[in-house]
Amino acid sequence: IDFDLILENVKDLNSLVGEGVSEVEHTARGARLRRPEPLPLTLYRNGLVLGHGAFRPYQHPATQQCLQDILDGYFPSELQPRYPDGV
């Protein structure tokens, strides 16, 4: 697994979705700026943890698909229904 390429692609994907950019959130009394919640990705020698989920070994097909999406420069397809604009 090329961890450097994964980290580089994650950095690129983060910049595409506007990492560090605040969004306008409408409230009952007007509006305020809000930063979107990040989704942590923790890489280990033998697997990863995405968000606050369970440990996922690299041998698992869903984990391999997630990493392949990132390595190909795409937002992981498993996250698209929950985060259509990226995370």
C-alpha positions as CSV (number, residue, x, y, z in Angstrom):
1,I,0.0,0.0,0.0
2,D,1.4,3.4,-1.0
3,F,0.6,5.4,2.1
4,D,2.3,8.5,0.6
5,L,0.0,8.4,-2.5
6,I,-3.1,7.9,-0.3
7,L,-2.2,10.9,1.9
8,E,-1.5,13.0,-1.2
9,N,-4.8,12.1,-2.8
10,V,-6.7,12.7,0.5
11,K,-5.1,16.1,0.7
12,D,-6.2,16.8,-2.9
13,L,-9.7,15.6,-2.3
14,N,-9.9,17.7,0.9
15,S,-9.0,20.9,-1.0
16,L,-11.6,20.1,-3.7
17,V,-14.4,20.0,-1.1
18,G,-13.1,23.2,0.5
19,E,-11.3,22.1,3.6
20,G,-11.3,24.9,6.2
21,V,-14.0,26.8,4.4
22,S,-17.1,27.8,6.5
23,E,-20.6,27.3,5.3
24,V,-23.6,29.5,6.1
25,E,-26.0,27.8,8.5
26,H,-29.5,29.3,8.8
27,T,-30.9,29.5,12.3
28,A,-34.2,30.7,13.8
29,R,-32.5,34.0,14.6
30,G,-30.6,34.5,11.3
31,A,-27.5,32.8,10.2
32,R,-24.1,31.8,11.3
33,L,-20.9,30.4,9.9
34,R,-20.3,26.8,10.5
35,R,-17.3,24.5,9.6
36,P,-18.3,21.1,8.3
37,E,-17.4,18.2,10.5
38,P,-14.3,16.4,9.2
39,L,-14.3,12.6,8.8
40,P,-11.1,11.2,10.2
41,L,-9.2,8.5,8.4
42,T,-6.7,6.6,10.4
43,L,-4.3,4.3,8.6
44,Y,-2.6,1.4,10.3
45,R,-0.1,-1.2,9.0
46,N,-2.8,-3.8,8.6
47,G,-6.0,-1.8,8.1
48,L,-7.9,1.5,8.6
49,V,-10.6,3.2,10.6
50,L,-12.9,5.6,8.8
51,G,-14.7,8.1,11.0
52,H,-15.7,6.5,14.3
53,G,-16.4,3.2,12.6
54,A,-14.8,-0.2,13.3
55,F,-11.3,-1.3,12.3
56,R,-11.3,-2.5,8.7
57,P,-8.5,-4.8,7.5
58,Y,-7.0,-4.1,4.2
59,Q,-7.9,-7.6,2.9
60,H,-11.7,-6.8,3.2
61,P,-13.2,-6.1,-0.2
62,A,-15.0,-2.9,0.9
63,T,-11.8,-1.6,2.4
64,Q,-9.9,-2.4,-0.9
65,Q,-12.6,-0.6,-2.9
66,C,-12.4,2.5,-0.6
67,L,-8.6,2.7,-0.9
68,Q,-8.8,2.1,-4.7
69,D,-11.2,5.0,-5.0
70,I,-8.8,7.2,-3.1
71,L,-5.8,6.0,-5.1
72,D,-7.6,6.7,-8.3
73,G,-8.2,10.3,-7.1
74,Y,-11.9,9.8,-6.3
75,F,-14.1,10.4,-3.3
76,P,-14.8,6.9,-1.8
77,S,-18.0,5.7,-3.4
78,E,-19.3,4.2,-0.1
79,L,-19.4,7.8,1.4
80,Q,-21.2,9.4,-1.5
81,P,-24.8,8.7,-0.4
82,R,-24.1,10.2,3.1
83,Y,-21.9,13.0,1.9
84,P,-23.0,14.0,-1.6
85,D,-20.9,17.2,-1.6
86,G,-17.8,15.5,-0.1
87,V,-16.4,15.5,3.4
